[in-house]
Amino acid sequence: MTEPTDPTTSPHPDPQHEAVRICRELIRIDSSNYGDGSGPGERAAAEYVMSELTEVGYDPVLLESAPGRANVFLRIEGTDPGRGALVLHGHTDVVPAEASDWKMDPFGGDEMDGLIWGRGAVDMKDMDAMMLAVLRDMARTGRKPPRDLVVAFFADEEAGGRFGSHWAVDHHPEFFEGATEAVSEVGGFSVEVGGQRAYLLQTAEKGIAWTKLIADGVAQHGSQVSVDNAVARLAGAIARIGAHRWPRSITPTVHQLLQGVADLTGTAWDPTDPQGTDRLVAALGSAAKFVGATLSTTANPTQLDAGYKANVVPGQASGVIDVRYLPGGKDATMATLRELAGEGITFESVSEDIALEAPFGTDLTDAMTAAIRAEDPEAAVLPYMLSGGTDNKALKGLGIEGYGFAPLRLPADLDFAGMFHGVDERVPVDSVHFGVRVLDRLLRTM
């Protein structure tokens, strides 16, 4: 296992220490994405990324998809031009943070008790920092990757990628020419299972269908006998959808994960036994929040909008549901939602994106596994499905298989899943050091 080098004896800055510096400095750049265009945008963060890359001799490109919505691209030639390129990508936007809810300034980038605190510490300015640190070390040492490396820092991931990954794929597909695989966030982190450390490598994602339900009715005085009340109709539809229990369907990725958990815990598993499955999910600790949501479709009501005065029945009411469906399940999911909603409800798409399921056991995933085990020899590495989504969805439109691999060896008691979009987001410094070492190994061998 390689520890950070002594900066007084090394001819180059240690990338592990650089990653911590870069992560803290990126967190201090407020790149909050409110989803309505009202935030500061990613321009400042993108300019920071540009400066870190150009300082060591790279020639990256910064492009805005709209004022302030900036993306950075870089291509590094590999030693074997006959191999398909690998895309290494991150996003520089973050979800908003309410400072009064936090113990620390969410945009302070403070380091305390061996932890880096702040919005983006895990989602995903830590991985952005690891990428930049390894790339800077590659430039300083003159090292070339085995295959072409396409590097992208996208805007707008937290609101669907319209100004980031999807924009880049639609308007600049040439940046990704020859790419076959991609590596990004929310995978490669550790959990404790049966007393053994296991790393979850993300090979699948649920699909997204944020959907607005609209009920039309008769506007009238609130004191009259209701004839056709839009609020009541919408409330009924929302209640039925919110109460619906979606059937379980264990996809190949989830099956392989749970079988791995069963092996690690010495448990016999029958996939048709719901209670046995629940026990295996619970054995994943905080990661159960991710994994438990991948056993079925979910459809959670999240927004309601109706009326403007207490004594007026409005002519229209609307609500939004956050729908996440399993790979291959979109049509059946939407049909069920329409049936649950009932008559008089129209559907309008707010945002949607595809589900993904990439193979495990490829040359790339084997290289990821080897990179982790070189630093943690006794570790198990298992595939899993993310209940959320990443920019890999956009790249799939170019035929690029995407994987989540932001490697972190974490303390068993850290609620890692709760860090995503949560209060007091933080990442251990040692975990960032570990991630740099693993990512460096991967980019030497992938």
N, C-alpha and C positions, 0 to 999 in steps of 0.2 A: 504494500500500500504506500502510495507516494504522499508525503506531507508537504505543505507549503515550503518552498525553498527559502533560504536566508537571502534577503535582498542585497546584503553586503557582499556576498560571494558569487551571486548569479550575474551573468552579463546582461540579462534581460529581466524586466519586472515579472514577478510571479503572477501567472494568470489567475490563480486562486484568490490572491489578495486583490487583484484588479477587478475581479467579478464583484467582490463585496463593495468596493468603491463605486463601481458603475451602477450597481443595483441601488445604492443609497442615493446617488445623484439623479438617477432616473425617477425614483419615487418623489423627489423634491420638485419634479416638473409636473404640475397639475395637468393631466390629460384626460380629465373626466369626460365621459361620454353619456349624455343624458338621453340620447336617442332622438332628440327633436331639433338638433342643430344649434342648441343654445350653449353648448359647452365651449371650452377654449380651443378644442381641436387638438391635433397631434403635431402641428408644425414645430413647436419648440422641441418636443421629444425627438422628432425626425432630424432636426438640425443637430441635436446632440449626438445622435447615432452617426450622422454624416461626419461630424468632427472626429469621433473616435475611430472611424474607418480611414478617413483621409490622412490622419496624423501618422499612420503607419504605412502609407503608400498606396492604399486602395483607391479606386476611382468609382465610387458608387454614384447612383442616380437618384435624385429626389424628384418625385412627381406629385402634384396635387390633383386630386379628383374633384375638388371644390375648394374654395378659399379656406385655408387652414387645415384641410384634411389631407395630410401628407403621408406618402409611402416612400420607402427607401428600397432600392434594388442593387444587387451586386452579383456578378458572376465571376467565379474563380475557376480557372482552367485546371483540370486534373491531369494526372500522368497517363491515364488510359482513355483517350477520346472515343474509344469504341464502346464504352459502357454508358448506360443511361445516366443522366445527371440526377443528383439528389437535391431536393429543395429543403433548405433549412429555414424555417420561418417563425416569426413571432409577431405579436401585436403590441403597439405602444399605448393604446387607449386603456382606460380603466373605468370601472363603474364608479359613480359618485360616492362620497363618504360624508357623513354628518359628523363634524369634528367634536361636537358636544357628547357624542356617544362613545368616543374613544378614550383610552387611557393616555395615548400618545397622539401627537399631531399626525393625522393621517398622511400629510404631505411633508413630514419632517425628515423622513429617511433616517430615523434615529437607530442607534445600535445600543442595546441594553441587555444584560444577562445573556450574552451570546446569541441574541436574536436581532434581526433587522425588522423594524416595524414600519408599516405604512401601506397605503393603498397601492396594490400592485406587487407586494412582496412575494406572493405566490401566483398572481394572475395578472400579467406574467412577466413582470420586469426582472424577476430573478433569472428566468430563462433567457430573456433578452441580454442580460448582463453576462451570463455564462457564454452565450454565443459570441458576444463582442470580445470577451476576454480571450477565448480560444482563437478566434479569427485574428486578433491583434498579435497573439503569440505566433501563429502561423506565419504572419507577414514578417515579424522580426527575425524569425529563424529561417525564413526562406523555404518553409515546408509547403509542398503541394499536396492536395488531397488525391486519393487514388482515382476518383472520378470527378467530373465537373460538379461544382457546388454552386447552386443558385440560392442566394441569400435574400430574404425579403423581410422587411419590418412593415407590417400592414397597419393601416388605420381602421377604425370602425368595427373591430371584431365584436365588441360588446353590444352592437346594435344590428348585427346581421351582415356586415361586410359590404354594404352597398357602396361605400366610399373607400373600401380597402380591397380585400381579396377578390370579391366578385367584380369590382371595377377593373382590377388588374387583369383578371382572366378575360374579361370582355373586351378591353381596350388595348391590352399589351400582352397578348399570349406569347409573343416572341421572346419575352424574358424567360419563359419556361420551356423553350424549345429543347427537345430531347430528354426532358425530365420524366422519370418513371415512378419515383417514390418521393415521399415528403415526410419530414419529421417536425413536430411542433409540441404543443403543450399537453398537460394533464395525463401524463403517463410516466412510468419509470420511478414512481415514488414507492417507498417501502411501507409495509404494514407488518404487524406481528400476528402470525397464525400458528396456533398450536405450539407456542414457544419458539418458533423459527421465523426469521425475517424472510418476507417474500416481497418481490417488486411487481407491481401491476403495470403491464405494458399495454397501452391503449390501442386496440386494433379495430374498434367499432364505435359507432355513435348512433344514438337514436335520431330519428328525423324530427323536424320542427314544423309545426303548423299553428302559429298564433292566429286565432280566428275571432272575428267580431260577430256577435249575434245581434240582430236587429229585429225588434218587434214594433210593428206599426199598429196604431189603434185610433180611437176617437178622442180628440181633445175636448174637454168639457169641464164644467165647474165641479170642484171636489165634493160639493154637498149633494150632488145628484146621484141617482142610482146608476152605477157604472154599466155601460153598454158594451164597450170593447176596450178594456184597460190594457194598454201596452206594458205598463210596469208589472202587472200581475202575470201577463203572459210570459214576459222575459224572466221574471223571478221563478216561475215554474220550470222553464227550460233550464235555467242555470242550476236550480236545485237538483233536478233529475241528473244532469251531467255530473255535478259535483259529488252526488251520492253513488254514482255508478261504479261497480267493482269490475274492472276489466279482467278478462281471463288471462291466466299466465301462459306464456309461450317462451320456452327456453331456447334461445338461439344457439348456433354452434359455438360462438365466442363465450357466452355465459355458461354453457354446458362444460366447456373445457376449463373455465375458471373454477367453477364449483367442484368439478372432479378433482382439480388440483388441491383445493382447500380440503376436500374429503381425505385425500391422500396424506396431506400434511397433518391433519388432526386424527388420522387413524379411524375415520368414520366410514361406515358403509352407507352409500347414498343411493336412494331410489328417486330418480327425477320426478316420479309421479306422486311423491309424498311431500305435500306442502310444508308440513312441520319440519321434516328433515331438511328441506331446502332452506327454510327460515333460519335454522340453527347454523347452517354453513354460512349464510350471509352475515349473521350476527358475529361469527368468528372473525370477520374481517375488521372488526373494530369500527373506527370512524369512517372507513371506506364503505361500510355498509350503506351509508347515505347515498353514495353513488350507485353501488351494485344493486341494492334493493329496488331501485326505480327502473332497473333494466329487465325485470322479470315480466313486465307487462307494459302496455300503453298507459300513459297518464294524461289526464285532462283536468287541469285545475283552473277554476274561475279566479281571475286576478283583478278585473276592473268592472265597475258599473257606472252608468251615466244615464240619469233620467230626471226630468222635471226641473222647474225653476221657481216654484212657489208652492207653499203647503196646501193651498186650496185650489190648485189647478191640476187636473189630470192631463199629463202631456200626451201628445199624439205619437210620440216615439220614445223608445227606451233601448239602450244598447249595453252590451257587456262583452268582455274579452275573456277567452279561455286560452291557457297555455297548453297546447297539445304536443306531446312527445310520443311518437309512435316507433315501433320496432321495425328493423329492416324488412321490407316487403309488405308492411302492414298498412300503408297509407290509405288505400281505397277502402278497405274494410273499416278502418277507424273512422273515416269521414262519413261513411254510410251509417255507422252506429250513432255518431253524434247527431246526424240529421233525424234519425228515428227518435232519439231521446229528446231532442228539442221540440218536436211536434209541429203541428200546423201553425202557420202565421209567423214563422221565424225565418229570416233570410240570413245567409252566411256571407261574410266578406273577409277575404284574406288580409291579415295585417302583415305577416312575414312568414315565409316558409323556406325550408331547405331540406335537402335529401338526408336519408339515413345512410350509414356506411358500415360495411363489414369487410375488412381486409384480412388476408390470410396470415396465420401465425406459423412459424417454422420455415420462413423464407431466409435467403442469405442475409437480408437486412436485419430481421428480427433475431437471427442467430448471432449477428455481430453485436446487436444491442445486449443480448444476453451475455455474451462473452465479455463485453466491456464492463458490465455490472459485476460479474463474477471475478474479474481480475482485481476489483477493489473490495469485494465482499464474497469470498470464495464459497461460503456455505449457503449462499442465498438461493432461494427458488425464484423463478421468473415465470409469471402467469399472464395470459392475455385477459383483458376485460373490456366491457362496453361502457362508454361514457354516457350518462343520462343527459348531459348537455350537448353542446356543439362547439366546433372549432373551425378555423379557416380551411382545414382539410376538405371540408364540403365543397368549397368553391373550386379547389384544385382537381377534385374528382371529375369536373366537367372537361378537363384536359386529359383524362385518362390516368391521372397520377394517384397512386395508392397512398393514403395518408396514415401516419401513425403518431400516437402521442408518446413522447419520450423526453421529458424534462427531468432527468434523474436526480433524486433526492433521497438520501438515507436519513430517515426521520426518527425522532424519539417516539417510543411506543405510545406515550401518553399525550401526544400532540393531536388535537382534533383537526387534522389536515383538511378534510372535506369542509369543515366549518369555516376555514380561512377564506374560501372562495366567496367573494361578495359579502363577507361577514365583517363584523366589527373587530377591531384589534388584529387585523391581518398581519402576520409575521412569519418569518422563515429563519431557521437556525443558520448561523454563519457556517458551522461545520457542514451542514447540508449543502450549502452553496459550493464550498470547497470540494466536497465529494462529487457534485454534479459537474464541475469543471473537469475533474480528472476523468470521469466516465465519458463525458462528451468529447474530450480530447482523444481518448482511446478510440471511440467510435469513428471519428473523422479521420483517424489514421488508417483504419482498416475497412471501412464500409465499402 
